[in-house]
């Protein structure tokens, strides 16, 4: 017997048994697929990264401008720090060869 329950959907067998609906496009998909994000006290599930991006583009428009500016600065700093760390590690690895 399979660990996962199999269901027949429109003539195809699908793994999983929990159906989810994308809040952006309304497409039905199964748990384990798509993109899941916990934000604002809610768990959101999108069927694709494209729908996830569409949602966040819309969400940004509703945020307070000052808070958004601060959050953008912090996120940019975080990613720049990561890039700098990776460059430094690569440089050290090349020097040790």
Secondary structure as a PSIPRED ss2 file (coil, helix, strand):
# PSIPRED VFORMAT (PSIPRED V4.0)

   1 X C   1.000  0.000  0.000
   2 X C   1.000  0.000  0.000
   3 X C   1.000  0.000  0.000
   4 X C   1.000  0.000  0.000
   5 X C   1.000  0.000  0.000
   6 X E   0.000  0.000  1.000
   7 X E   0.000  0.000  1.000
   8 X E   0.000  0.000  1.000
   9 X E   0.000  0.000  1.000
  10 X C   1.000  0.000  0.000
  11 X C   1.000  0.000  0.000
  12 X E   0.000  0.000  1.000
  13 X E   0.000  0.000  1.000
  14 X E   0.000  0.000  1.000
  15 X E   0.000  0.000  1.000
  16 X C   1.000  0.000  0.000
  17 X C   1.000  0.000  0.000
  18 X C   1.000  0.000  0.000
  19 X E   0.000  0.000  1.000
  20 X E   0.000  0.000  1.000
  21 X E   0.000  0.000  1.000
  22 X C   1.000  0.000  0.000
  23 X C   1.000  0.000  0.000
  24 X C   1.000  0.000  0.000
  25 X C   1.000  0.000  0.000
  26 X C   1.000  0.000  0.000
  27 X C   1.000  0.000  0.000
  28 X E   0.000  0.000  1.000
  29 X E   0.000  0.000  1.000
  30 X E   0.000  0.000  1.000
  31 X C   1.000  0.000  0.000
  32 X C   1.000  0.000  0.000
  33 X C   1.000  0.000  0.000
  34 X C   1.000  0.000  0.000
  35 X E   0.000  0.000  1.000
  36 X E   0.000  0.000  1.000
  37 X E   0.000  0.000  1.000
  38 X E   0.000  0.000  1.000
  39 X E   0.000  0.000  1.000
  40 X C   1.000  0.000  0.000
  41 X C   1.000  0.000  0.000
  42 X E   0.000  0.000  1.000
  43 X E   0.000  0.000  1.000
  44 X E   0.000  0.000  1.000
  45 X E   0.000  0.000  1.000
  46 X E   0.000  0.000  1.000
  47 X C   1.000  0.000  0.000
  48 X C   1.000  0.000  0.000
  49 X H   0.000  1.000  0.000
  50 X H   0.000  1.000  0.000
  51 X H   0.000  1.000  0.000
  52 X H   0.000  1.000  0.000
  53 X H   0.000  1.000  0.000
  54 X H   0.000  1.000  0.000
  55 X H   0.000  1.000  0.000
  56 X H   0.000  1.000  0.000
  57 X H   0.000  1.000  0.000
  58 X H   0.000  1.000  0.000
  59 X H   0.000  1.000  0.000
  60 X H   0.000  1.000  0.000
  61 X H   0.000  1.000  0.000
  62 X H   0.000  1.000  0.000
  63 X C   1.000  0.000  0.000
  64 X C   1.000  0.000  0.000
  65 X H   0.000  1.000  0.000
  66 X H   0.000  1.000  0.000
  67 X H   0.000  1.000  0.000
  68 X H   0.000  1.000  0.000
  69 X H   0.000  1.000  0.000
  70 X H   0.000  1.000  0.000
  71 X H   0.000  1.000  0.000
  72 X H   0.000  1.000  0.000
  73 X H   0.000  1.000  0.000
  74 X H   0.000  1.000  0.000
  75 X H   0.000  1.000  0.000
  76 X H   0.000  1.000  0.000
  77 X H   0.000  1.000  0.000
  78 X H   0.000  1.000  0.000
  79 X H   0.000  1.000  0.000
  80 X H   0.000  1.000  0.000
  81 X H   0.000  1.000  0.000
  82 X H   0.000  1.000  0.000
  83 X H   0.000  1.000  0.000
  84 X H   0.000  1.000  0.000
  85 X H   0.000  1.000  0.000
  86 X H   0.000  1.000  0.000
  87 X H   0.000  1.000  0.000
  88 X H   0.000  1.000  0.000
  89 X H   0.000  1.000  0.000
  90 X H   0.000  1.000  0.000
  91 X H   0.000  1.000  0.000
  92 X H   0.000  1.000  0.000
  93 X H   0.000  1.000  0.000
  94 X H   0.000  1.000  0.000
  95 X H   0.000  1.000  0.000
  96 X H   0.000  1.000  0.000
  97 X C   1.000  0.000  0.000
